[in-house]
Amino acid sequence: MKKRMYLAAGLLVVGSAAQAQNAGKDDAVALVRKAVAHLKKDGVEAACRDFADPRGGFRQGDLYVFVQDMHSTMVCHAANKRINGKDLSALKDADGKLFSAAMTELAKTKGAGWVDYRWVNPSTQVIEPKTSYVEKVNDTLWLGVGIYRR
């Protein structure tokens, strides 16, 4: 009887974690789509200002928007403006994956999707699994939102 209770409790925890992960992914996709529409409507400069503004409606908890061009140059990053204008094509994650280049390639070839990588979580200062949803805006830009997978 105790084994069944532990098993049920374990399944509940795993199920809850999977549900939270899916909710995070859904939130990331929704924020990307909202940001794409805003960028198309108001242009890059205004959108980037709004993406960086904590009251602009594009920063939701740990979620924030980043915009890159089709050469992996950061156009604007809502959480780290120091990398704006930087070529990130050679940026590697903790395992050596060229994740920014992978995001750009995904946007170019498929238009949208997820890229998995490992990056330092600013909340914990620990390298953790992360995934970013990216979506092509037009022939020159794509944008994304990432979530840490716990």
DSSP file with accessible surface (Angstrom, degrees, kcal/mol):
  #  RESIDUE AA STRUCTURE BP1 BP2  ACC     N-H-->O    O-->H-N    N-H-->O    O-->H-N    TCO  KAPPA ALPHA  PHI   PSI    X-CA   Y-CA   Z-CA
    1    1 A M     >        0   0  170      0, 0.0     4,-1.9     0, 0.0     5,-0.1   0.000 360.0 360.0 360.0 -44.0    0.0    0.0    0.0
    2    2 A K  H  >  +     0   0  150      1,-0.2     4,-2.7     2,-0.2     5,-0.2   0.891 360.0  55.0 -63.3 -38.1    2.8    2.4    0.9
    3    3 A K  H  > S+     0   0  178      1,-0.2     4,-2.6     2,-0.2    -1,-0.2   0.899 107.3  49.8 -61.4 -40.7    4.6    1.6   -2.4
    4    4 A R  H  > S+     0   0  191      2,-0.2     4,-2.8     1,-0.2    -1,-0.2   0.896 110.2  50.1 -64.7 -40.5    1.5    2.6   -4.3
    5    5 A M  H  X S+     0   0  115     -4,-1.9     4,-2.7     2,-0.2    -2,-0.2   0.926 112.9  46.3 -63.9 -44.3    1.1    5.9   -2.4
    6    6 A Y  H  X S+     0   0  162     -4,-2.7     4,-2.6     2,-0.2    -2,-0.2   0.911 113.4  49.3 -63.9 -40.6    4.8    6.7   -3.1
    7    7 A L  H  X S+     0   0  113     -4,-2.6     4,-2.6    -5,-0.2     5,-0.2   0.941 112.6  47.3 -63.6 -44.7    4.4    5.8   -6.7
    8    8 A A  H  X S+     0   0   58     -4,-2.8     4,-2.2     1,-0.2    -2,-0.2   0.921 113.0  48.9 -63.1 -42.4    1.2    7.9   -7.0
    9    9 A A  H  X S+     0   0   52     -4,-2.7     4,-2.3     2,-0.2    -1,-0.2   0.915 111.5  50.0 -64.1 -41.0    2.9   10.8   -5.3
   10   10 A G  H  X S+     0   0   34     -4,-2.6     4,-2.5     1,-0.2    -2,-0.2   0.912 110.5  49.0 -63.0 -43.5    5.9   10.5   -7.6
   11   11 A L  H  X S+     0   0  114     -4,-2.6     4,-2.9     2,-0.2    -1,-0.2   0.884 109.3  53.5 -64.7 -35.8    3.8   10.4  -10.7
   12   12 A L  H  X S+     0   0  120     -4,-2.2     4,-2.7    -5,-0.2    -2,-0.2   0.931 110.0  47.0 -64.5 -43.2    1.9   13.5   -9.4
   13   13 A V  H  X S+     0   0  101     -4,-2.3     4,-2.4     2,-0.2    -2,-0.2   0.940 114.6  46.3 -64.2 -46.5    5.2   15.4   -9.0
   14   14 A V  H  X S+     0   0   97     -4,-2.5     4,-2.4     1,-0.2    -2,-0.2   0.932 114.1  48.8 -62.3 -43.7    6.4   14.4  -12.4
   15   15 A G  H  X S+     0   0   36     -4,-2.9     4,-2.4     1,-0.2    -2,-0.2   0.911 111.2  49.7 -63.0 -40.6    3.1   15.3  -14.0
   16   16 A S  H  X S+     0   0   60     -4,-2.7     4,-2.5     2,-0.2    -1,-0.2   0.902 110.6  50.0 -65.8 -40.2    3.1   18.6  -12.2
   17   17 A A  H  X S+     0   0   52     -4,-2.4     4,-2.5     2,-0.2    -2,-0.2   0.917 111.7  48.1 -63.9 -42.9    6.6   19.4  -13.5
   18   18 A A  H  X S+     0   0   51     -4,-2.4     4,-2.5     2,-0.2    -2,-0.2   0.905 111.6  50.7 -64.4 -39.4    5.6   18.5  -17.0
   19   19 A Q  H  X S+     0   0  140     -4,-2.4     4,-2.4     2,-0.2    -2,-0.2   0.927 111.1  47.9 -63.7 -43.5    2.5   20.6  -16.7
   20   20 A A  H  X S+     0   0   64     -4,-2.5     4,-2.5     2,-0.2    -2,-0.2   0.904 110.8  52.1 -64.0 -40.3    4.6   23.6  -15.5
   21   21 A Q  H  X S+     0   0   40     -4,-2.5     4,-2.3     1,-0.2    -2,-0.2   0.930 111.0  46.9 -60.9 -45.3    7.1   23.0  -18.3
   22   22 A N  H  X S+     0   0   90     -4,-2.5     4,-2.7     2,-0.2    -2,-0.2   0.888 110.3  52.6 -65.6 -37.6    4.3   23.1  -20.9
   23   23 A A  H  X S+     0   0   45     -4,-2.4     4,-2.5     2,-0.2    -1,-0.2   0.920 109.6  49.8 -63.0 -42.0    2.8   26.2  -19.3
   24   24 A G  H  X S+     0   0   19     -4,-2.5     4,-2.2     2,-0.2    -2,-0.2   0.910 111.7  48.0 -61.8 -42.0    6.2   27.9  -19.6
   25   25 A K  H  X S+     0   0   59     -4,-2.3     4,-2.6     2,-0.2     5,-0.2   0.919 111.1  50.2 -65.3 -42.7    6.5   26.9  -23.2
   26   26 A D  H  X S+     0   0  107     -4,-2.7     4,-2.4     1,-0.2    -2,-0.2   0.908 111.0  49.5 -61.3 -41.3    3.0   28.1  -24.0
   27   27 A D  H  X S+     0   0   83     -4,-2.5     4,-2.4     2,-0.2    -1,-0.2   0.897 110.8  50.2 -64.3 -41.1    3.8   31.5  -22.3
   28   28 A A  H  X S+     0   0    0     -4,-2.2     4,-2.5     2,-0.2    -2,-0.2   0.933 111.6  47.1 -63.8 -45.7    7.0   31.8  -24.3
   29   29 A V  H  X S+     0   0   24     -4,-2.6     4,-2.6     1,-0.2     5,-0.2   0.931 112.4  50.1 -62.2 -44.4    5.2   31.1  -27.6
   30   30 A A  H  X S+     0   0   60     -4,-2.4     4,-2.3    -5,-0.2    -1,-0.2   0.908 111.3  48.7 -61.9 -41.5    2.5   33.6  -26.7
   31   31 A L  H  X S+     0   0    2     -4,-2.4     4,-2.6     2,-0.2    -1,-0.2   0.907 110.5  51.1 -67.4 -39.6    5.0   36.3  -25.9
   32   32 A V  H  X S+     0   0    0     -4,-2.5     4,-2.9     2,-0.2     5,-0.2   0.947 111.3  47.5 -60.4 -47.3    6.9   35.7  -29.1
   33   33 A R  H  X S+     0   0  137     -4,-2.6     4,-2.1     1,-0.2    -2,-0.2   0.902 112.4  49.1 -64.1 -38.7    3.7   36.0  -31.2
   34   34 A K  H  X S+     0   0   95     -4,-2.3     4,-2.1    -5,-0.2    -1,-0.2   0.921 113.5  47.5 -63.7 -42.8    2.7   39.2  -29.3
   35   35 A A  H  X S+     0   0    0     -4,-2.6     4,-2.8     2,-0.2    -2,-0.2   0.891 109.3  52.6 -67.8 -40.6    6.2   40.6  -29.9
   36   36 A V  H  X S+     0   0    7     -4,-2.9     4,-2.6     2,-0.2     5,-0.2   0.946 110.8  47.7 -59.7 -46.9    6.3   39.7  -33.6
   37   37 A A  H  X S+     0   0   59     -4,-2.1     4,-2.1    -5,-0.2    -2,-0.2   0.916 113.0  48.6 -61.9 -42.2    3.0   41.5  -34.1
   38   38 A H  H  X S+     0   0   30     -4,-2.1     4,-3.2     2,-0.2     5,-0.3   0.924 111.6  48.8 -64.4 -44.4    4.2   44.5  -32.2
   39   39 A L  H  X S+     0   0    7     -4,-2.8     4,-2.2     1,-0.2    -2,-0.2   0.923 112.4  48.3 -62.5 -43.4    7.5   44.7  -34.2
   40   40 A K  H  < S+     0   0  139     -4,-2.6    -1,-0.2    -5,-0.2    -2,-0.2   0.882 117.8  42.1 -64.0 -37.0    5.6   44.4  -37.5
   41   41 A K  H  < S+     0   0  162     -4,-2.1    -2,-0.2    -5,-0.2    -1,-0.2   0.927 129.4  22.4 -76.2 -45.8    3.2   47.1  -36.5
   42   42 A D  H  < S-     0   0   69     -4,-3.2     4,-0.5     1,-0.2    -3,-0.2   0.475 106.1-115.2-108.4  -5.3    5.5   49.6  -34.8
   43   43 A G     X  -     0   0   31     -4,-2.2     4,-2.2    -5,-0.3    -1,-0.2  -0.008  34.4 -72.0  90.4 165.0    8.9   48.9  -36.3
   44   44 A V  H  > S+     0   0   53      2,-0.2     4,-3.0     1,-0.2     5,-0.2   0.910 123.9  50.9 -65.2 -48.4   12.2   47.7  -34.8
   45   45 A E  H  > S+     0   0  154      1,-0.2     4,-1.9     2,-0.2    -1,-0.2   0.944 115.4  40.5 -60.6 -49.9   13.2   50.8  -32.9
   46   46 A A  H  > S+     0   0   22     -4,-0.5     4,-2.3     2,-0.2    -1,-0.2   0.913 116.0  51.3 -65.7 -41.6    9.9   51.3  -31.1
   47   47 A A  H  X S+     0   0    0     -4,-2.2     4,-3.0     1,-0.2     5,-0.2   0.931 108.4  51.0 -62.9 -44.6    9.5   47.5  -30.4
   48   48 A a  H  X S+     0   0   22     -4,-3.0     4,-1.8     1,-0.2    -1,-0.2   0.894 109.2  51.5 -61.6 -39.2   13.0   47.2  -29.0
   49   49 A R  H  X S+     0   0  150     -4,-1.9     4,-1.2    -5,-0.2    -1,-0.2   0.940 113.6  44.6 -60.5 -45.2   12.3   50.1  -26.6
   50   50 A D  H  < S+     0   0   47     -4,-2.3     8,-0.5     1,-0.2     6,-0.3   0.874 109.1  55.8 -68.6 -37.4    9.1   48.4  -25.5
   51   51 A F  H  < S+     0   0    1     -4,-3.0    14,-0.3     1,-0.2    -1,-0.2   0.877 111.8  44.2 -62.1 -35.8   10.8   45.0  -25.1
   52   52 A A  H  < S+     0   0   47     -4,-1.8    -1,-0.2    -5,-0.2    -2,-0.2   0.717  92.9  94.3 -82.4 -20.5   13.4   46.5  -22.8
   53   53 A D    ><> -     0   0   50     -4,-1.2     3,-2.5    -5,-0.2     5,-0.5  -0.609  68.9-147.4 -77.3 119.7   10.9   48.5  -20.7
   54   54 A P  T 3 5S+     0   0   89      0, 0.0     3,-0.3     0, 0.0     5,-0.2   0.761 103.6  45.0 -58.4 -22.0    9.7   46.6  -17.6
   55   55 A R  T 3 5S+     0   0  210      1,-0.2    -2,-0.1     2,-0.1    -5,-0.1   0.295  87.8  93.6-100.5   7.7    6.3   48.3  -18.0
   56   56 A G  T < 5S-     0   0   22     -3,-2.5    -1,-0.2    -6,-0.3    -6,-0.1   0.534  97.5-115.4 -80.6  -6.4    6.2   47.7  -21.8
   57   57 A G  T   5S+     0   0   32     -3,-0.3    -6,-0.1    -4,-0.3    -2,-0.1   0.544  95.3  92.8  87.3   7.6    4.2   44.5  -21.5
   58   58 A F      < +     0   0   11     -5,-0.5     2,-0.5    -8,-0.5     7,-0.4   0.268  66.3  76.0-118.5   9.9    6.9   42.2  -22.9
   59   59 A R        +     0   0   92     -5,-0.2     2,-0.5    -6,-0.2     5,-0.2  -0.977  55.7 175.5-120.8 114.9    8.7   41.2  -19.8
   60   60 A Q  B >   -A   63   0A  80      3,-1.6     3,-2.5    -2,-0.5     2,-0.3  -0.903  59.3 -63.4-125.8  98.5    6.8   38.5  -17.9
   61   61 A G  T 3  S-     0   0   81     -2,-0.5    -1,-0.0     1,-0.3     0, 0.0  -0.438 123.3  -9.5  62.9-121.3    8.5   37.1  -14.8
   62   62 A D  T 3  S+     0   0   99     -2,-0.3     2,-0.3    -3,-0.1    -1,-0.3   0.502 117.4 101.6 -83.7  -4.9   11.7   35.4  -16.2
   63   63 A L  B <   +A   60   0A  16     -3,-2.5    -3,-1.6    82,-0.1     2,-0.3  -0.645  42.6 158.1 -88.0 137.3   10.5   35.8  -19.8
   64   64 A Y        -     0   0   38     -2,-0.3    82,-0.5    82,-0.3     2,-0.3  -0.970  35.0-112.0-150.2 162.3   11.9   38.5  -22.0
   65   65 A V        -     0   0    0     -7,-0.4    13,-2.2   -14,-0.3     2,-0.3  -0.729  24.0-173.5-100.2 142.7   12.2   39.0  -25.8
   66   66 A F  E     -BC  77 144B  10     78,-2.1    78,-2.6    -2,-0.3     2,-0.4  -0.986   8.0-156.2-132.6 147.0   15.4   39.1  -27.8
   67   67 A V  E     +BC  76 143B   0      9,-3.0     8,-2.8    -2,-0.3     9,-1.7  -0.984  13.8 175.3-125.1 131.4   15.7   40.0  -31.5
   68   68 A Q  E     -BC  74 142B   5     74,-2.4    74,-2.6    -2,-0.4     6,-0.2  -0.922  24.8-123.7-130.0 159.2   18.5   39.0  -33.9
   69   69 A D  E >   - C   0 141B  36      4,-2.2     3,-1.8    -2,-0.3    72,-0.2  -0.358  42.6 -91.3 -91.6 179.1   19.1   39.4  -37.6
   70   70 A M  T 3  S+     0   0   16     70,-1.3    71,-0.1     1,-0.3    -1,-0.1   0.369 125.6  58.4 -77.9  10.0   19.7   36.6  -40.1
   71   71 A H  T 3  S-     0   0  140     69,-0.2    18,-0.3     2,-0.2    -1,-0.3   0.162 120.6-105.1-115.6  11.6   23.5   36.8  -39.4
   72   72 A S  S <  S+     0   0    5     -3,-1.8    16,-2.9     1,-0.3     2,-0.5   0.703  71.2 147.2  69.9  25.7   23.1   36.1  -35.7
   73   73 A T  B     -F   87   0C  36     14,-0.3    -4,-2.2    15,-0.1     2,-0.5  -0.795  53.4-119.3 -89.9 130.6   23.7   39.7  -34.7
   74   74 A M  E     -B   68   0B   4     12,-2.6    11,-4.1    -2,-0.5    -6,-0.3  -0.583  30.4-179.4 -71.8 118.1   21.8   40.8  -31.6
   75   75 A V  E    S-     0   0B  48     -8,-2.8     2,-0.3    -2,-0.5    -7,-0.2   0.908  71.3 -14.6 -82.0 -49.7   19.5   43.6  -32.6
   76   76 A a  E     -B   67   0B   8     -9,-1.7    -9,-3.0     8,-0.1     2,-0.5  -0.963  54.4-164.9-157.3 141.3   18.1   44.0  -29.1
   77   77 A H  E     -B   66   0B  22     -2,-0.3     3,-0.5   -11,-0.2   -11,-0.2  -0.986  13.4-151.9-127.5 117.4   18.0   42.0  -25.9
   78   78 A A  S    S+     0   0    8    -13,-2.2     3,-0.2    -2,-0.5   -12,-0.1   0.769  95.0  35.8 -64.1 -26.7   15.5   43.0  -23.3
   79   79 A A  S    S+     0   0   49      1,-0.2    -1,-0.2   -14,-0.2     2,-0.2   0.580 125.8  32.4-104.7 -11.6   17.6   41.7  -20.3
   80   80 A N    >   +     0   0   44     -3,-0.5     3,-1.7     1,-0.1     4,-0.2  -0.591  54.4 173.5-148.7  81.3   21.2   42.5  -21.5
   81   81 A K  G >  S+     0   0  171      1,-0.3     3,-1.5    -3,-0.2    -1,-0.1   0.685  71.3  79.9 -66.6 -15.7   21.6   45.6  -23.6
   82   82 A R  G 3  S+     0   0  196      1,-0.3    -1,-0.3     3,-0.0    -2,-0.0   0.753  92.1  51.5 -62.8 -22.6   25.4   45.2  -23.5
   83   83 A I  G X  S+     0   0   43     -3,-1.7     3,-2.2    -6,-0.1    -9,-0.4   0.491  78.7 122.4 -95.5  -0.4   25.2   42.5  -26.3
   84   84 A N  T <  S+     0   0   61     -3,-1.5    -9,-0.2     1,-0.3    -8,-0.1  -0.377  80.8  18.0 -59.4 133.3   23.1   44.6  -28.6
   85   85 A G  T 3  S+     0   0   59    -11,-4.1     2,-0.3     1,-0.3    -1,-0.3   0.362  97.3 129.9  85.8  -3.4   24.9   44.9  -32.0
   86   86 A K    <   -     0   0  115     -3,-2.2   -12,-2.6   -12,-0.2     2,-0.6  -0.626  62.8-122.5 -88.7 141.9   27.2   42.0  -31.2
   87   87 A D  B     +F   73   0C 102     -2,-0.3     3,-0.3   -14,-0.2   -14,-0.3  -0.719  30.5 177.9 -78.8 117.1   27.7   39.1  -33.6
   88   88 A L    >   +     0   0   18    -16,-2.9     3,-1.8    -2,-0.6    13,-0.3   0.231  45.7 111.1-106.9  13.8   26.7   36.0  -31.7
   89   89 A S  T 3  S+     0   0   45    -18,-0.3    12,-0.3     1,-0.3    -1,-0.2   0.785  84.3  42.8 -62.1 -25.9   27.3   33.4  -34.5
   90   90 A A  T 3  S+     0   0   74     -3,-0.3    -1,-0.3   -18,-0.1     2,-0.3   0.380  84.0 125.2-100.8   5.6   30.2   31.9  -32.6
   91   91 A L    <   -     0   0   60     -3,-1.8     9,-0.7     7,-0.1    10,-0.4  -0.478  43.2-164.3 -70.1 127.5   28.6   32.0  -29.2
   92   92 A K        -     0   0  124     -2,-0.3     6,-0.2     6,-0.2    -2,-0.1  -0.854  12.0-132.4-114.3 151.1   28.6   28.5  -27.6
   93   93 A D    >   -     0   0   13      4,-2.1     3,-1.9    -2,-0.3    26,-0.2  -0.140  49.7 -76.9 -84.3-172.0   26.7   27.0  -24.7
   94   94 A A  T 3  S+     0   0   49     24,-1.8    25,-0.1     1,-0.3    -1,-0.1   0.728 134.1  47.1 -62.0 -22.4   28.3   25.0  -21.8
   95   95 A D  T 3  S-     0   0  107     23,-0.2    -1,-0.3     2,-0.1    22,-0.0   0.299 122.9-100.7-101.3   4.4   28.5   22.0  -24.1
   96   96 A G  S <  S+     0   0   39     -3,-1.9     2,-0.3     1,-0.3    -2,-0.1   0.545  70.3 150.8  89.4   8.3   30.0   23.8  -27.1
   97   97 A K        -     0   0   83      1,-0.1    -4,-2.1    21,-0.1     2,-2.0  -0.571  50.2-133.6 -76.9 132.2   26.8   24.1  -29.1
   98   98 A L     >  +     0   0   77     -2,-0.3     4,-2.1    -6,-0.2    -6,-0.2  -0.543  40.6 166.9 -80.0  76.2   26.6   27.1  -31.4
   99   99 A F  H  >  +     0   0   13     -2,-2.0     4,-2.2    -8,-0.3    -1,-0.2   0.854  66.5  51.7 -72.2 -34.6   23.1   27.8  -30.1
  100  100 A S  H  > S+     0   0    0     -9,-0.7     4,-2.3   -12,-0.3    -1,-0.2   0.935 112.3  47.3 -66.9 -42.7   22.6   31.3  -31.5
  101  101 A A  H  > S+     0   0   31    -10,-0.4     4,-2.7   -13,-0.3    -2,-0.2   0.890 110.4  53.6 -62.9 -37.3   23.6   30.1  -34.9
  102  102 A A  H  X S+     0   0   32     -4,-2.1     4,-2.3     2,-0.2    -2,-0.2   0.890 108.0  49.9 -65.0 -38.3   21.2   27.2  -34.5
  103  103 A M  H  X S+     0   0    3     -4,-2.2     4,-2.5     2,-0.2    -2,-0.2   0.925 111.4  48.5 -64.5 -45.0   18.4   29.6  -33.7
  104  104 A T  H  X S+     0   0    5     -4,-2.3     4,-2.6     2,-0.2    -2,-0.2   0.928 111.7  49.2 -61.0 -44.5   19.2   31.7  -36.8
  105  105 A E  H  X S+     0   0  103     -4,-2.7     4,-2.6     1,-0.2     5,-0.3   0.909 110.6  50.7 -62.5 -40.9   19.3   28.6  -39.0
  106  106 A L  H  X>S+     0   0   25     -4,-2.3     4,-2.9     2,-0.2     5,-1.2   0.933 110.7  48.5 -62.0 -46.2   16.0   27.3  -37.6
  107  107 A A  H  X5S+     0   0    0     -4,-2.5     4,-0.6     1,-0.2    -2,-0.2   0.917 114.7  46.5 -61.2 -41.7   14.3   30.7  -38.3
  108  108 A K  H  <5S+     0   0   98     -4,-2.6    -2,-0.2    -5,-0.2    -1,-0.2   0.905 123.7  30.4 -66.1 -43.2   15.7   30.7  -41.8
  109  109 A T  H  <5S+     0   0   85     -4,-2.6    -2,-0.2    -5,-0.2    -3,-0.2   0.838 136.1  17.4 -91.6 -36.0   14.8   27.2  -42.7
  110  110 A K  H  <5S-     0   0  164     -4,-2.9     2,-0.2    -5,-0.3    -3,-0.2   0.560  86.4-132.3-114.5 -16.7   11.6   26.4  -40.8
  111  111 A G  S  <<S+     0   0   24     -5,-1.2    25,-3.3    -4,-0.6     2,-0.3  -0.066  78.8  16.2  91.6 -36.4   10.3   29.8  -39.7
  112  112 A A  E    S+D  135   0B  33     -6,-0.3     2,-0.3    23,-0.2    23,-0.2  -0.983  71.1 106.4-164.3 155.8    9.7   28.8  -36.1
  113  113 A G  E     -D  134   0B  15     21,-1.9    21,-2.8    -2,-0.3     2,-0.3  -0.945  54.9 -61.6 157.6-172.4   10.6   26.2  -33.4
  114  114 A W  E     -D  133   0B  79     -2,-0.3     2,-0.4    19,-0.2    19,-0.2  -0.819  28.5-164.9-108.0 142.3   12.6   25.4  -30.3
  115  115 A V  E     -D  132   0B  10     17,-2.1    17,-2.2    -2,-0.3     2,-0.3  -0.997  12.7-151.2-125.1 125.5   16.3   25.2  -29.7
  116  116 A D  E     +D  131   0B  72     -2,-0.4     2,-0.3    15,-0.2    15,-0.2  -0.754  29.8 141.6 -96.0 142.8   17.7   23.5  -26.7
  117  117 A Y  E     -D  130   0B  13     13,-2.8    13,-3.5    -2,-0.3     2,-0.5  -0.938  46.6-105.0-162.6 177.8   21.0   24.5  -25.0
  118  118 A R  E     +D  129   0B  89     -2,-0.3   -24,-1.8    11,-0.2     2,-0.3  -0.984  43.7 159.7-122.0 127.1   22.6   24.8  -21.6
  119  119 A W  E     -D  128   0B  88      9,-2.2     9,-2.7    -2,-0.5     2,-0.4  -0.951  46.4 -86.6-144.5 158.8   23.2   28.3  -20.1
  120  120 A V  E     -D  127   0B  61     -2,-0.3     7,-0.3     7,-0.3     3,-0.0  -0.524  38.7-137.0 -70.9 124.8   23.8   30.0  -16.8
  121  121 A N  E >>> -D  126   0B   1      5,-2.7     4,-3.1    -2,-0.4     3,-0.6  -0.729   6.4-148.4 -80.4 119.5   20.5   30.8  -15.1
  122  122 A P  T 345S+     0   0   86      0, 0.0    -1,-0.1     0, 0.0    -2,-0.0   0.787  95.6  56.5 -63.6 -22.8   20.8   34.4  -13.7
  123  123 A S  T 345S+     0   0   80      1,-0.1    -3,-0.0     3,-0.1    -2,-0.0   0.847 124.8  19.2 -74.4 -35.2   18.5   33.5  -10.8
  124  124 A T  T <45S-     0   0   64     -3,-0.6    -1,-0.1     2,-0.2     3,-0.1   0.563  90.4-133.5-110.8 -15.1   20.6   30.5   -9.6
  125  125 A Q  T  <5 +     0   0  140     -4,-3.1     2,-0.4     1,-0.2    -5,-0.1   0.751  69.2 121.1  61.1  25.8   24.0   31.2  -11.2
  126  126 A V  E   <S-D  121   0B  79     -5,-0.6    -5,-2.7    -7,-0.1     2,-0.4  -0.928  73.9-109.4-119.0 142.6   24.0   27.6  -12.2
  127  127 A I  E     +D  120   0B  75     -2,-0.4    -7,-0.3    -7,-0.3    -9,-0.0  -0.597  51.0 171.1 -69.8 125.4   24.3   26.1  -15.8
  128  128 A E  E     -D  119   0B  28     -9,-2.7    -9,-2.2    -2,-0.4     2,-0.1  -0.926  40.7 -87.8-134.7 158.1   20.8   24.7  -16.5
  129  129 A P  E     -D  118   0B  48      0, 0.0    20,-2.6     0, 0.0     2,-0.3  -0.460  50.7-178.9 -64.5 135.8   19.0   23.3  -19.5
  130  130 A K  E     -DE 117 148B   5    -13,-3.5   -13,-2.8    18,-0.3     2,-0.4  -0.964  15.0-165.1-135.2 152.9   17.3   26.0  -21.4
  131  131 A T  E     -DE 116 147B   0     16,-2.6    16,-3.0    -2,-0.3     2,-0.4  -0.996   6.0-159.1-138.6 140.3   15.1   26.1  -24.5
  132  132 A S  E     -DE 115 146B   0    -17,-2.2   -17,-2.1    -2,-0.4     2,-0.5  -0.980  11.3-143.0-122.6 136.5   14.2   29.1  -26.6
  133  133 A Y  E     -DE 114 145B  14     12,-2.7    12,-1.8    -2,-0.4     2,-0.4  -0.855  25.9-172.0 -93.9 125.3   11.3   29.5  -29.0
  134  134 A V  E     -DE 113 144B   0    -21,-2.8   -21,-1.9    -2,-0.5     2,-0.4  -0.913   8.3-173.0-120.9 148.5   12.3   31.5  -32.1
  135  135 A E  E     -DE 112 143B  35      8,-2.6     8,-2.4    -2,-0.4   -23,-0.2  -0.991  26.7-118.6-144.2 133.7   10.1   32.8  -34.9
  136  136 A K  E     - E   0 142B  71    -25,-3.3     6,-0.3    -2,-0.4     3,-0.1  -0.497  21.7-173.8 -68.7 132.7   11.0   34.5  -38.1
  137  137 A V        -     0   0    8      4,-2.6     2,-0.2     1,-0.4     5,-0.2   0.847  65.2 -39.0 -91.9 -46.3    9.6   38.0  -38.4
  138  138 A N  S    S-     0   0   66      3,-1.7    -1,-0.4   -98,-0.0     3,-0.1  -0.821  83.0 -61.1-160.1-164.9   10.7   38.7  -42.0
  139  139 A D  S    S+     0   0  133     -2,-0.2   -69,-0.1     1,-0.2     3,-0.1   0.616 132.4  35.2 -71.7  -9.9   13.6   38.1  -44.3
  140  140 A T  S    S+     0   0   88      1,-0.2   -70,-1.3   -71,-0.1     2,-0.3   0.636 114.9  44.5-116.5 -18.1   16.0   40.0  -42.1
  141  141 A L  E     +C   69   0B  14    -72,-0.2    -4,-2.6    -3,-0.1    -3,-1.7  -0.939  44.9 176.3-133.9 152.5   14.9   39.4  -38.5
  142  142 A W  E     -CE  68 136B   0    -74,-2.6   -74,-2.4    -2,-0.3     2,-0.3  -0.944  14.4-157.1-140.2 160.6   13.8   36.8  -36.0
  143  143 A L  E     -CE  67 135B   0     -8,-2.4    -8,-2.6    -2,-0.3     2,-0.3  -0.945   8.9-173.9-138.7 164.1   12.9   36.9  -32.3
  144  144 A G  E     -CE  66 134B   0    -78,-2.6   -78,-2.1    -2,-0.3     2,-0.3  -0.960  19.5-151.5-151.4 167.7   12.8   34.6  -29.4
  145  145 A V  E     - E   0 133B   0    -12,-1.8   -12,-2.7    -2,-0.3     2,-0.3  -0.982  22.6-153.6-142.3 132.7   12.0   34.0  -25.8
  146  146 A G  E     - E   0 132B   5    -82,-0.5     2,-0.3    -2,-0.3   -82,-0.3  -0.785   7.6-166.9-111.9 154.6   13.7   31.4  -23.7
  147  147 A I  E     - E   0 131B  15    -16,-3.0   -16,-2.6    -2,-0.3     2,-0.4  -0.985  24.1-121.6-134.7 145.0   12.8   29.3  -20.6
  148  148 A Y  E     - E   0 130B  25     -2,-0.3     2,-0.8   -18,-0.2   -18,-0.3  -0.731  25.6-135.8 -83.1 135.5   14.8   27.3  -18.2
  149  149 A R              0   0   81    -20,-2.6  -128,-0.0    -2,-0.4    -1,-0.0  -0.843 360.0 360.0 -96.5 110.9   13.8   23.6  -18.1
  150  150 A R              0   0  180     -2,-0.8  -129,-0.1  -133,-0.1   -22,-0.0  -0.607 360.0 360.0-101.8 360.0   13.6   22.5  -14.5
